């Protein structure tokens, strides 16, 4: 998900003083996931079988996306610039 439009989106959402911190946290997330995910996958395979890796990471990813959607919805709902009559 390293694309110019994603970097531009993060750049427009963050304050000017926090742009580099937001971008670095976004870029390091995939690397941290790999560092912790690979050993965890090995343990899951050993303890519960290879199918457990797909169930564990798939379910957690789906829950994270759901929580992210809820947070974004509340954020845009509460920070709306337009009143109902202006649309």
GUZABA-742348 format. One record per atom (N, C-alpha, C, O): residue number from 1; residue in three letters; atom name; y negated, z negated, x. Coordinates in Angstrom, 3 decimals, always signed. Layout:
{k=NUM | r=ala | a=CA | y=Y | z=Z | x=X};
...
***
This chain:
{k=1 | r=unk | a=N | y=+1.172 | z=+0.000 | x=+0.815};
{k=1 | r=unk | a=CA | y=+0.000 | z=+0.000 | x=+0.000};
{k=1 | r=unk | a=C | y=-1.250 | z=+0.000 | x=+0.870};
{k=1 | r=unk | a=O | y=-2.294 | z=-0.490 | x=+0.438};
{k=2 | r=unk | a=N | y=-1.172 | z=+0.527 | x=+2.061};
{k=2 | r=unk | a=CA | y=-2.339 | z=+0.666 | x=+2.920};
{k=2 | r=unk | a=C | y=-2.999 | z=+1.993 | x=+2.646};
{k=2 | r=unk | a=O | y=-2.598 | z=+3.016 | x=+3.201};
{k=3 | r=unk | a=N | y=-3.992 | z=+1.990 | x=+1.811};
{k=3 | r=unk | a=CA | y=-4.698 | z=+3.223 | x=+1.529};
{k=3 | r=unk | a=C | y=-6.191 | z=+2.944 | x=+1.494};
{k=3 | r=unk | a=O | y=-6.626 | z=+1.804 | x=+1.335};
{k=4 | r=unk | a=N | y=-6.953 | z=+3.997 | x=+1.644};
{k=4 | r=unk | a=CA | y=-8.406 | z=+3.846 | x=+1.706};
{k=4 | r=unk | a=C | y=-8.966 | z=+3.312 | x=+0.401};
{k=4 | r=unk | a=O | y=-9.921 | z=+2.535 | x=+0.414};
{k=5 | r=unk | a=N | y=-8.395 | z=+3.710 | x=-0.719};
{k=5 | r=unk | a=CA | y=-8.947 | z=+3.232 | x=-1.988};
{k=5 | r=unk | a=C | y=-8.681 | z=+1.742 | x=-2.197};
{k=5 | r=unk | a=O | y=-9.490 | z=+1.066 | x=-2.832};
{k=6 | r=unk | a=N | y=-7.577 | z=+1.216 | x=-1.684};
{k=6 | r=unk | a=CA | y=-7.309 | z=-0.213 | x=-1.803};
{k=6 | r=unk | a=C | y=-8.277 | z=-1.006 | x=-0.937};
{k=6 | r=unk | a=O | y=-8.780 | z=-2.050 | x=-1.352};
{k=7 | r=unk | a=N | y=-8.534 | z=-0.510 | x=+0.262};
{k=7 | r=unk | a=CA | y=-9.505 | z=-1.173 | x=+1.134};
{k=7 | r=unk | a=C | y=-10.890 | z=-1.125 | x=+0.499};
{k=7 | r=unk | a=O | y=-11.629 | z=-2.107 | x=+0.560};
{k=8 | r=unk | a=N | y=-11.248 | z=-0.007 | x=-0.103};
{k=8 | r=unk | a=CA | y=-12.532 | z=+0.094 | x=-0.782};
{k=8 | r=unk | a=C | y=-12.629 | z=-0.850 | x=-1.965};
{k=8 | r=unk | a=O | y=-13.688 | z=-1.427 | x=-2.213};
{k=9 | r=unk | a=N | y=-11.531 | z=-1.015 | x=-2.702};
{k=9 | r=unk | a=CA | y=-11.508 | z=-1.946 | x=-3.833};
{k=9 | r=unk | a=C | y=-11.697 | z=-3.377 | x=-3.360};
{k=9 | r=unk | a=O | y=-12.498 | z=-4.118 | x=-3.931};
{k=10 | r=unk | a=N | y=-10.970 | z=-3.772 | x=-2.324};
{k=10 | r=unk | a=CA | y=-11.132 | z=-5.121 | x=-1.793};
{k=10 | r=unk | a=C | y=-12.534 | z=-5.323 | x=-1.237};
{k=10 | r=unk | a=O | y=-13.102 | z=-6.409 | x=-1.349};
{k=11 | r=unk | a=N | y=-13.087 | z=-4.281 | x=-0.640};
{k=11 | r=unk | a=CA | y=-14.433 | z=-4.356 | x=-0.093};
{k=11 | r=unk | a=C | y=-15.466 | z=-4.568 | x=-1.197};
{k=11 | r=unk | a=O | y=-16.437 | z=-5.300 | x=-1.007};
{k=12 | r=unk | a=N | y=-15.263 | z=-3.939 | x=-2.334};
{k=12 | r=unk | a=CA | y=-16.225 | z=-4.089 | x=-3.422};
{k=12 | r=unk | a=C | y=-16.051 | z=-5.405 | x=-4.183};
{k=12 | r=unk | a=O | y=-17.002 | z=-5.876 | x=-4.807};
{k=13 | r=unk | a=N | y=-14.877 | z=-6.003 | x=-4.147};
{k=13 | r=unk | a=CA | y=-14.637 | z=-7.250 | x=-4.875};
{k=13 | r=unk | a=C | y=-15.080 | z=-8.492 | x=-4.105};
{k=13 | r=unk | a=O | y=-15.435 | z=-9.506 | x=-4.706};
{k=14 | r=unk | a=N | y=-15.060 | z=-8.410 | x=-2.786};
{k=14 | r=unk | a=CA | y=-15.391 | z=-9.584 | x=-1.976};
{k=14 | r=unk | a=C | y=-16.880 | z=-9.589 | x=-1.633};
{k=14 | r=unk | a=O | y=-17.535 | z=-8.546 | x=-1.604};
{k=15 | r=unk | a=N | y=-17.387 | z=-10.775 | x=-1.378};
{k=15 | r=unk | a=CA | y=-18.765 | z=-10.882 | x=-0.904};
{k=15 | r=unk | a=C | y=-18.855 | z=-10.314 | x=+0.507};
{k=15 | r=unk | a=O | y=-17.854 | z=-10.241 | x=+1.220};
{k=16 | r=unk | a=N | y=-20.040 | z=-9.920 | x=+0.899};
{k=16 | r=unk | a=CA | y=-20.236 | z=-9.287 | x=+2.192};
{k=16 | r=unk | a=C | y=-19.796 | z=-10.189 | x=+3.343};
{k=16 | r=unk | a=O | y=-19.273 | z=-9.701 | x=+4.346};
{k=17 | r=unk | a=N | y=-20.001 | z=-11.488 | x=+3.209};
{k=17 | r=unk | a=CA | y=-19.631 | z=-12.418 | x=+4.279};
{k=17 | r=unk | a=C | y=-18.135 | z=-12.673 | x=+4.338};
{k=17 | r=unk | a=O | y=-17.640 | z=-13.185 | x=+5.342};
{k=18 | r=unk | a=N | y=-17.398 | z=-12.326 | x=+3.278};
{k=18 | r=unk | a=CA | y=-15.966 | z=-12.616 | x=+3.228};
{k=18 | r=unk | a=C | y=-15.086 | z=-11.369 | x=+3.276};
{k=18 | r=unk | a=O | y=-13.869 | z=-11.475 | x=+3.130};
{k=19 | r=unk | a=N | y=-15.668 | z=-10.210 | x=+3.475};
{k=19 | r=unk | a=CA | y=-14.899 | z=-8.965 | x=+3.431};
{k=19 | r=unk | a=C | y=-13.802 | z=-8.950 | x=+4.481};
{k=19 | r=unk | a=O | y=-12.662 | z=-8.597 | x=+4.179};
{k=20 | r=unk | a=N | y=-14.129 | z=-9.326 | x=+5.705};
{k=20 | r=unk | a=CA | y=-13.133 | z=-9.259 | x=+6.767};
{k=20 | r=unk | a=C | y=-12.014 | z=-10.277 | x=+6.577};
{k=20 | r=unk | a=O | y=-10.867 | z=-9.996 | x=+6.923};
{k=21 | r=unk | a=N | y=-12.321 | z=-11.446 | x=+6.038};
{k=21 | r=unk | a=CA | y=-11.270 | z=-12.425 | x=+5.779};
{k=21 | r=unk | a=C | y=-10.331 | z=-11.933 | x=+4.677};
{k=21 | r=unk | a=O | y=-9.113 | z=-12.080 | x=+4.786};
{k=22 | r=unk | a=N | y=-10.894 | z=-11.351 | x=+3.620};
{k=22 | r=unk | a=CA | y=-10.073 | z=-10.840 | x=+2.523};
{k=22 | r=unk | a=C | y=-9.184 | z=-9.700 | x=+3.019};
{k=22 | r=unk | a=O | y=-7.996 | z=-9.657 | x=+2.696};
{k=23 | r=unk | a=N | y=-9.745 | z=-8.785 | x=+3.794};
{k=23 | r=unk | a=CA | y=-8.960 | z=-7.670 | x=+4.313};
{k=23 | r=unk | a=C | y=-7.862 | z=-8.135 | x=+5.264};
{k=23 | r=unk | a=O | y=-6.749 | z=-7.612 | x=+5.228};
{k=24 | r=unk | a=N | y=-8.167 | z=-9.115 | x=+6.114};
{k=24 | r=unk | a=CA | y=-7.142 | z=-9.599 | x=+7.041};
{k=24 | r=unk | a=C | y=-6.033 | z=-10.336 | x=+6.305};
{k=24 | r=unk | a=O | y=-4.865 | z=-10.212 | x=+6.675};
{k=25 | r=unk | a=N | y=-6.374 | z=-11.101 | x=+5.269};
{k=25 | r=unk | a=CA | y=-5.340 | z=-11.783 | x=+4.490};
{k=25 | r=unk | a=C | y=-4.464 | z=-10.780 | x=+3.754};
{k=25 | r=unk | a=O | y=-3.253 | z=-10.975 | x=+3.644};
{k=26 | r=unk | a=N | y=-5.068 | z=-9.706 | x=+3.249};
{k=26 | r=unk | a=CA | y=-4.313 | z=-8.669 | x=+2.550};
{k=26 | r=unk | a=C | y=-3.371 | z=-7.938 | x=+3.509};
{k=26 | r=unk | a=O | y=-2.225 | z=-7.654 | x=+3.161};
{k=27 | r=unk | a=N | y=-3.850 | z=-7.636 | x=+4.703};
{k=27 | r=unk | a=CA | y=-3.024 | z=-6.901 | x=+5.646};
{k=27 | r=unk | a=C | y=-1.908 | z=-7.752 | x=+6.253};
{k=27 | r=unk | a=O | y=-0.829 | z=-7.236 | x=+6.544};
{k=28 | r=unk | a=N | y=-2.154 | z=-9.039 | x=+6.445};
{k=28 | r=unk | a=CA | y=-1.145 | z=-9.890 | x=+7.056};
{k=28 | r=unk | a=C | y=-0.067 | z=-10.307 | x=+6.057};
{k=28 | r=unk | a=O | y=+0.991 | z=-10.789 | x=+6.464};
{k=29 | r=unk | a=N | y=-0.314 | z=-10.133 | x=+4.761};
{k=29 | r=unk | a=CA | y=+0.652 | z=-10.540 | x=+3.747};
{k=29 | r=unk | a=C | y=+1.987 | z=-9.827 | x=+3.863};
{k=29 | r=unk | a=O | y=+3.036 | z=-10.456 | x=+3.718};
{k=30 | r=unk | a=N | y=+1.969 | z=-8.531 | x=+4.120};
{k=30 | r=unk | a=CA | y=+3.219 | z=-7.788 | x=+4.278};
{k=30 | r=unk | a=C | y=+4.008 | z=-8.217 | x=+5.497};
{k=30 | r=unk | a=O | y=+5.238 | z=-8.244 | x=+5.469};
{k=31 | r=unk | a=N | y=+3.305 | z=-8.552 | x=+6.569};
{k=31 | r=unk | a=CA | y=+3.993 | z=-8.987 | x=+7.781};
{k=31 | r=unk | a=C | y=+4.599 | z=-10.373 | x=+7.614};
{k=31 | r=unk | a=O | y=+5.699 | z=-10.633 | x=+8.101};
{k=32 | r=unk | a=N | y=+3.902 | z=-11.249 | x=+6.939};
{k=32 | r=unk | a=CA | y=+4.449 | z=-12.589 | x=+6.680};
{k=32 | r=unk | a=C | y=+5.655 | z=-12.487 | x=+5.755};
{k=32 | r=unk | a=O | y=+6.643 | z=-13.201 | x=+5.930};
{k=33 | r=unk | a=N | y=+5.570 | z=-11.598 | x=+4.772};
{k=33 | r=unk | a=CA | y=+6.710 | z=-11.390 | x=+3.883};
{k=33 | r=unk | a=C | y=+7.942 | z=-10.908 | x=+4.624};
{k=33 | r=unk | a=O | y=+9.059 | z=-11.318 | x=+4.308};
{k=34 | r=unk | a=N | y=+7.751 | z=-10.045 | x=+5.603};
{k=34 | r=unk | a=CA | y=+8.877 | z=-9.567 | x=+6.395};
{k=34 | r=unk | a=C | y=+9.450 | z=-10.679 | x=+7.264};
{k=34 | r=unk | a=O | y=+10.669 | z=-10.823 | x=+7.365};
{k=35 | r=unk | a=N | y=+8.591 | z=-11.455 | x=+7.884};
{k=35 | r=unk | a=CA | y=+9.047 | z=-12.532 | x=+8.772};
{k=35 | r=unk | a=C | y=+9.872 | z=-13.562 | x=+8.010};
{k=35 | r=unk | a=O | y=+10.899 | z=-14.022 | x=+8.511};
{k=36 | r=unk | a=N | y=+9.443 | z=-13.927 | x=+6.818};
{k=36 | r=unk | a=CA | y=+10.178 | z=-14.928 | x=+6.051};
{k=36 | r=unk | a=C | y=+11.266 | z=-14.314 | x=+5.178};
{k=36 | r=unk | a=O | y=+12.274 | z=-14.963 | x=+4.897};
{k=37 | r=unk | a=N | y=+11.076 | z=-13.087 | x=+4.754};
{k=37 | r=unk | a=CA | y=+12.037 | z=-12.455 | x=+3.853};
{k=37 | r=unk | a=C | y=+13.344 | z=-12.067 | x=+4.505};
{k=37 | r=unk | a=O | y=+14.400 | z=-12.183 | x=+3.882};
{k=38 | r=unk | a=N | y=+13.301 | z=-11.612 | x=+5.738};
{k=38 | r=unk | a=CA | y=+14.532 | z=-11.184 | x=+6.405};
{k=38 | r=unk | a=C | y=+15.508 | z=-12.347 | x=+6.635};
{k=38 | r=unk | a=O | y=+16.676 | z=-12.229 | x=+6.264};
{k=39 | r=unk | a=N | y=+15.073 | z=-13.460 | x=+7.230};
{k=39 | r=unk | a=CA | y=+16.017 | z=-14.575 | x=+7.372};
{k=39 | r=unk | a=C | y=+16.479 | z=-15.151 | x=+6.033};
{k=39 | r=unk | a=O | y=+17.627 | z=-15.568 | x=+5.884};
{k=40 | r=unk | a=N | y=+15.563 | z=-15.164 | x=+5.063};
{k=40 | r=unk | a=CA | y=+15.931 | z=-15.677 | x=+3.749};
{k=40 | r=unk | a=C | y=+16.959 | z=-14.768 | x=+3.085};
{k=40 | r=unk | a=O | y=+17.847 | z=-15.252 | x=+2.383};
{k=41 | r=unk | a=N | y=+16.851 | z=-13.472 | x=+3.294};
{k=41 | r=unk | a=CA | y=+17.835 | z=-12.533 | x=+2.759};
{k=41 | r=unk | a=C | y=+19.205 | z=-12.780 | x=+3.364};
{k=41 | r=unk | a=O | y=+20.217 | z=-12.719 | x=+2.666};
{k=42 | r=unk | a=N | y=+19.240 | z=-13.057 | x=+4.653};
{k=42 | r=unk | a=CA | y=+20.512 | z=-13.361 | x=+5.297};
{k=42 | r=unk | a=C | y=+21.171 | z=-14.592 | x=+4.727};
{k=42 | r=unk | a=O | y=+22.379 | z=-14.609 | x=+4.489};
{k=43 | r=unk | a=N | y=+20.371 | z=-15.634 | x=+4.506};
{k=43 | r=unk | a=CA | y=+20.921 | z=-16.862 | x=+3.923};
{k=43 | r=unk | a=C | y=+21.402 | z=-16.639 | x=+2.497};
{k=43 | r=unk | a=O | y=+22.461 | z=-17.131 | x=+2.108};
{k=44 | r=unk | a=N | y=+20.619 | z=-15.894 | x=+1.718};
{k=44 | r=unk | a=CA | y=+21.037 | z=-15.605 | x=+0.346};
{k=44 | r=unk | a=C | y=+22.335 | z=-14.811 | x=+0.308};
{k=44 | r=unk | a=O | y=+23.207 | z=-15.071 | x=-0.520};
{k=45 | r=unk | a=N | y=+22.456 | z=-13.845 | x=+1.205};
{k=45 | r=unk | a=CA | y=+23.698 | z=-13.051 | x=+1.270};
{k=45 | r=unk | a=C | y=+24.892 | z=-13.924 | x=+1.640};
{k=45 | r=unk | a=O | y=+25.972 | z=-13.791 | x=+1.066};
{k=46 | r=unk | a=N | y=+24.688 | z=-14.802 | x=+2.591};
{k=46 | r=unk | a=CA | y=+25.785 | z=-15.658 | x=+3.039};
{k=46 | r=unk | a=C | y=+26.208 | z=-16.656 | x=+1.963};
{k=46 | r=unk | a=O | y=+27.400 | z=-16.898 | x=+1.773};
{k=47 | r=unk | a=N | y=+25.246 | z=-17.228 | x=+1.267};
{k=47 | r=unk | a=CA | y=+25.557 | z=-18.273 | x=+0.297};
{k=47 | r=unk | a=C | y=+25.966 | z=-17.724 | x=-1.073};
{k=47 | r=unk | a=O | y=+26.893 | z=-18.248 | x=-1.690};
{k=48 | r=unk | a=N | y=+25.286 | z=-16.675 | x=-1.558};
{k=48 | r=unk | a=CA | y=+25.488 | z=-16.238 | x=-2.935};
{k=48 | r=unk | a=C | y=+25.920 | z=-14.787 | x=-3.085};
{k=48 | r=unk | a=O | y=+26.146 | z=-14.329 | x=-4.205};
{k=49 | r=unk | a=N | y=+26.039 | z=-14.055 | x=-1.988};
{k=49 | r=unk | a=CA | y=+26.413 | z=-12.650 | x=-2.079};
{k=49 | r=unk | a=C | y=+25.187 | z=-11.743 | x=-1.991};
{k=49 | r=unk | a=O | y=+24.055 | z=-12.185 | x=-2.186};
{k=50 | r=unk | a=N | y=+25.432 | z=-10.476 | x=-1.697};
{k=50 | r=unk | a=CA | y=+24.327 | z=-9.558 | x=-1.455};
{k=50 | r=unk | a=C | y=+23.489 | z=-9.286 | x=-2.699};
{k=50 | r=unk | a=O | y=+22.317 | z=-8.928 | x=-2.583};
{k=51 | r=unk | a=N | y=+24.067 | z=-9.450 | x=-3.883};
{k=51 | r=unk | a=CA | y=+23.314 | z=-9.200 | x=-5.108};
{k=51 | r=unk | a=C | y=+22.177 | z=-10.201 | x=-5.300};
{k=51 | r=unk | a=O | y=+21.166 | z=-9.882 | x=-5.925};
{k=52 | r=unk | a=N | y=+22.341 | z=-11.406 | x=-4.765};
{k=52 | r=unk | a=CA | y=+21.334 | z=-12.451 | x=-4.956};
{k=52 | r=unk | a=C | y=+19.990 | z=-12.094 | x=-4.331};
{k=52 | r=unk | a=O | y=+18.946 | z=-12.548 | x=-4.799};
{k=53 | r=unk | a=N | y=+20.014 | z=-11.284 | x=-3.280};
{k=53 | r=unk | a=CA | y=+18.757 | z=-10.867 | x=-2.648};
{k=53 | r=unk | a=C | y=+17.917 | z=-10.071 | x=-3.636};
{k=53 | r=unk | a=O | y=+16.712 | z=-10.293 | x=-3.752};
{k=54 | r=unk | a=N | y=+18.544 | z=-9.156 | x=-4.338};
{k=54 | r=unk | a=CA | y=+17.814 | z=-8.328 | x=-5.292};
{k=54 | r=unk | a=C | y=+17.333 | z=-9.146 | x=-6.484};
{k=54 | r=unk | a=O | y=+16.226 | z=-8.942 | x=-6.981};
{k=55 | r=unk | a=N | y=+18.171 | z=-10.072 | x=-6.940};
{k=55 | r=unk | a=CA | y=+17.756 | z=-10.919 | x=-8.054};
{k=55 | r=unk | a=C | y=+16.605 | z=-11.833 | x=-7.654};
{k=55 | r=unk | a=O | y=+15.643 | z=-11.988 | x=-8.406};
{k=56 | r=unk | a=N | y=+16.698 | z=-12.439 | x=-6.474};
{k=56 | r=unk | a=CA | y=+15.684 | z=-13.399 | x=-6.025};
{k=56 | r=unk | a=C | y=+14.344 | z=-12.724 | x=-5.788};
{k=56 | r=unk | a=O | y=+13.330 | z=-13.140 | x=-6.347};
{k=57 | r=unk | a=N | y=+14.333 | z=-11.691 | x=-4.969};
{k=57 | r=unk | a=CA | y=+13.061 | z=-11.047 | x=-4.647};
{k=57 | r=unk | a=C | y=+12.517 | z=-10.239 | x=-5.821};
{k=57 | r=unk | a=O | y=+11.299 | z=-10.172 | x=-5.992};
{k=58 | r=unk | a=N | y=+13.351 | z=-9.639 | x=-6.612};
{k=58 | r=unk | a=CA | y=+12.880 | z=-8.890 | x=-7.775};
{k=58 | r=unk | a=C | y=+12.266 | z=-9.793 | x=-8.819};
{k=58 | r=unk | a=O | y=+11.214 | z=-9.474 | x=-9.374};
{k=59 | r=unk | a=N | y=+12.902 | z=-10.910 | x=-9.093};
{k=59 | r=unk | a=CA | y=+12.388 | z=-11.844 | x=-10.090};
{k=59 | r=unk | a=C | y=+11.093 | z=-12.486 | x=-9.624};
{k=59 | r=unk | a=O | y=+10.150 | z=-12.607 | x=-10.406};
{k=60 | r=unk | a=N | y=+11.032 | z=-12.897 | x=-8.371};
{k=60 | r=unk | a=CA | y=+9.813 | z=-13.519 | x=-7.862};
{k=60 | r=unk | a=C | y=+8.654 | z=-12.534 | x=-7.850};
{k=60 | r=unk | a=O | y=+7.520 | z=-12.902 | x=-8.154};
{k=61 | r=unk | a=N | y=+8.934 | z=-11.290 | x=-7.501};
{k=61 | r=unk | a=CA | y=+7.884 | z=-10.276 | x=-7.487};
{k=61 | r=unk | a=C | y=+7.363 | z=-10.027 | x=-8.895};
{k=61 | r=unk | a=O | y=+6.157 | z=-9.887 | x=-9.097};
{k=62 | r=unk | a=N | y=+8.257 | z=-9.973 | x=-9.860};
{k=62 | r=unk | a=CA | y=+7.842 | z=-9.763 | x=-11.245};
{k=62 | r=unk | a=C | y=+6.999 | z=-10.928 | x=-11.756};
{k=62 | r=unk | a=O | y=+6.010 | z=-10.715 | x=-12.456};
{k=63 | r=unk | a=N | y=+7.378 | z=-12.144 | x=-11.415};
{k=63 | r=unk | a=CA | y=+6.599 | z=-13.306 | x=-11.836};
{k=63 | r=unk | a=C | y=+5.230 | z=-13.332 | x=-11.170};
{k=63 | r=unk | a=O | y=+4.238 | z=-13.693 | x=-11.804};
{k=64 | r=unk | a=N | y=+5.170 | z=-12.954 | x=-9.903};
{k=64 | r=unk | a=CA | y=+3.882 | z=-12.904 | x=-9.211};
{k=64 | r=unk | a=C | y=+2.966 | z=-11.860 | x=-9.830};
{k=64 | r=unk | a=O | y=+1.770 | z=-12.101 | x=-9.989};
{k=65 | r=unk | a=N | y=+3.518 | z=-10.701 | x=-10.180};
{k=65 | r=unk | a=CA | y=+2.707 | z=-9.675 | x=-10.824};
{k=65 | r=unk | a=C | y=+2.200 | z=-10.142 | x=-12.180};
{k=65 | r=unk | a=O | y=+1.052 | z=-9.880 | x=-12.539};
{k=66 | r=unk | a=N | y=+3.039 | z=-10.825 | x=-12.926};
{k=66 | r=unk | a=CA | y=+2.624 | z=-11.346 | x=-14.222};
{k=66 | r=unk | a=C | y=+1.486 | z=-12.352 | x=-14.067};
{k=66 | r=unk | a=O | y=+0.506 | z=-12.300 | x=-14.810};
{k=67 | r=unk | a=N | y=+1.610 | z=-13.259 | x=-13.114};
{k=67 | r=unk | a=CA | y=+0.552 | z=-14.236 | x=-12.882};
{k=67 | r=unk | a=C | y=-0.730 | z=-13.559 | x=-12.420};
{k=67 | r=unk | a=O | y=-1.821 | z=-13.959 | x=-12.827};
{k=68 | r=unk | a=N | y=-0.614 | z=-12.548 | x=-11.582};
{k=68 | r=unk | a=CA | y=-1.789 | z=-11.824 | x=-11.119};
{k=68 | r=unk | a=C | y=-2.485 | z=-11.123 | x=-12.281};
{k=68 | r=unk | a=O | y=-3.714 | z=-11.118 | x=-12.355};
{k=69 | r=unk | a=N | y=-1.720 | z=-10.538 | x=-13.174};
{k=69 | r=unk | a=CA | y=-2.311 | z=-9.878 | x=-14.341};
{k=69 | r=unk | a=C | y=-3.022 | z=-10.876 | x=-15.247};
{k=69 | r=unk | a=O | y=-4.085 | z=-10.570 | x=-15.786};
{k=70 | r=unk | a=N | y=-2.455 | z=-12.050 | x=-15.419};
{k=70 | r=unk | a=CA | y=-3.091 | z=-13.071 | x=-16.257};
{k=70 | r=unk | a=C | y=-4.400 | z=-13.536 | x=-15.619};
{k=70 | r=unk | a=O | y=-5.410 | z=-13.681 | x=-16.307};
{k=71 | r=unk | a=N | y=-4.384 | z=-13.768 | x=-14.320};
{k=71 | r=unk | a=CA | y=-5.594 | z=-14.219 | x=-13.629};
{k=71 | r=unk | a=C | y=-6.681 | z=-13.155 | x=-13.711};
{k=71 | r=unk | a=O | y=-7.835 | z=-13.469 | x=-14.002};
{k=72 | r=unk | a=N | y=-6.318 | z=-11.886 | x=-13.454};
{k=72 | r=unk | a=CA | y=-7.303 | z=-10.807 | x=-13.526};
{k=72 | r=unk | a=C | y=-7.847 | z=-10.660 | x=-14.942};
{k=72 | r=unk | a=O | y=-9.038 | z=-10.402 | x=-15.119};
{k=73 | r=unk | a=N | y=-7.006 | z=-10.817 | x=-15.938};
{k=73 | r=unk | a=CA | y=-7.477 | z=-10.696 | x=-17.318};
{k=73 | r=unk | a=C | y=-8.499 | z=-11.766 | x=-17.643};
{k=73 | r=unk | a=O | y=-9.539 | z=-11.471 | x=-18.231};
{k=74 | r=unk | a=N | y=-8.216 | z=-13.012 | x=-17.268};
{k=74 | r=unk | a=CA | y=-9.172 | z=-14.081 | x=-17.512};
{k=74 | r=unk | a=C | y=-10.453 | z=-13.881 | x=-16.716};
{k=74 | r=unk | a=O | y=-11.546 | z=-14.156 | x=-17.210};
{k=75 | r=unk | a=N | y=-10.319 | z=-13.406 | x=-15.491};
{k=75 | r=unk | a=CA | y=-11.497 | z=-13.163 | x=-14.657};
{k=75 | r=unk | a=C | y=-12.408 | z=-12.131 | x=-15.309};
{k=75 | r=unk | a=O | y=-13.612 | z=-12.354 | x=-15.430};
{k=76 | r=unk | a=N | y=-11.841 | z=-11.001 | x=-15.730};
{k=76 | r=unk | a=CA | y=-12.665 | z=-9.971 | x=-16.338};
{k=76 | r=unk | a=C | y=-13.160 | z=-10.380 | x=-17.726};
{k=76 | r=unk | a=O | y=-14.241 | z=-9.965 | x=-18.144};
{k=77 | r=unk | a=N | y=-12.398 | z=-11.171 | x=-18.425};
{k=77 | r=unk | a=CA | y=-12.831 | z=-11.648 | x=-19.726};
{k=77 | r=unk | a=C | y=-14.023 | z=-12.591 | x=-19.593};
{k=77 | r=unk | a=O | y=-14.980 | z=-12.504 | x=-20.363};
{k=78 | r=unk | a=N | y=-13.963 | z=-13.481 | x=-18.623};
{k=78 | r=unk | a=CA | y=-15.024 | z=-14.472 | x=-18.451};
{k=78 | r=unk | a=C | y=-16.243 | z=-13.930 | x=-17.719};
{k=78 | r=unk | a=O | y=-17.349 | z=-14.435 | x=-17.912};
{k=79 | r=unk | a=N | y=-16.066 | z=-12.921 | x=-16.889};
{k=79 | r=unk | a=CA | y=-17.194 | z=-12.414 | x=-16.110};
{k=79 | r=unk | a=C | y=-17.712 | z=-11.083 | x=-16.631};
{k=79 | r=unk | a=O | y=-18.342 | z=-10.328 | x=-15.890};
{k=80 | r=unk | a=N | y=-17.456 | z=-10.796 | x=-17.874};
{k=80 | r=unk | a=CA | y=-17.918 | z=-9.542 | x=-18.450};
{k=80 | r=unk | a=C | y=-19.442 | z=-9.516 | x=-18.491};
{k=80 | r=unk | a=O | y=-20.084 | z=-10.492 | x=-18.880};
{k=81 | r=unk | a=N | y=-20.007 | z=-8.383 | x=-18.082};
{k=81 | r=unk | a=CA | y=-21.455 | z=-8.253 | x=-18.019};
{k=81 | r=unk | a=C | y=-22.038 | z=-7.775 | x=-19.341};
{k=81 | r=unk | a=O | y=-23.239 | z=-7.916 | x=-19.573};
{k=82 | r=unk | a=N | y=-21.216 | z=-7.220 | x=-20.197};
{k=82 | r=unk | a=CA | y=-21.698 | z=-6.609 | x=-21.417};
{k=82 | r=unk | a=C | y=-21.383 | z=-7.485 | x=-22.613};
{k=82 | r=unk | a=O | y=-20.327 | z=-8.114 | x=-22.687};
{k=83 | r=unk | a=N | y=-22.301 | z=-7.513 | x=-23.528};
{k=83 | r=unk | a=CA | y=-22.010 | z=-8.201 | x=-24.791};
{k=83 | r=unk | a=C | y=-21.335 | z=-7.212 | x=-25.735};
{k=83 | r=unk | a=O | y=-21.258 | z=-6.021 | x=-25.434};
{k=84 | r=unk | a=N | y=-20.854 | z=-7.691 | x=-26.854};
{k=84 | r=unk | a=CA | y=-20.115 | z=-6.834 | x=-27.776};
{k=84 | r=unk | a=C | y=-20.970 | z=-5.703 | x=-28.338};
{k=84 | r=unk | a=O | y=-20.444 | z=-4.623 | x=-28.611};
{k=85 | r=unk | a=N | y=-22.271 | z=-5.919 | x=-28.517};
{k=85 | r=unk | a=CA | y=-23.132 | z=-4.912 | x=-29.104};
{k=85 | r=unk | a=C | y=-23.518 | z=-3.783 | x=-28.158};
{k=85 | r=unk | a=O | y=-23.956 | z=-2.727 | x=-28.613};
{k=86 | r=unk | a=N | y=-23.363 | z=-3.985 | x=-26.846};
{k=86 | r=unk | a=CA | y=-23.796 | z=-2.988 | x=-25.873};
{k=86 | r=unk | a=C | y=-22.777 | z=-1.898 | x=-25.635};
{k=86 | r=unk | a=O | y=-23.146 | z=-0.832 | x=-25.144};
{k=87 | r=unk | a=N | y=-21.535 | z=-2.106 | x=-25.951};
{k=87 | r=unk | a=CA | y=-20.495 | z=-1.130 | x=-25.619};
{k=87 | r=unk | a=C | y=-20.595 | z=+0.084 | x=-26.430};
{k=87 | r=unk | a=O | y=-19.790 | z=+1.002 | x=-26.268};
***
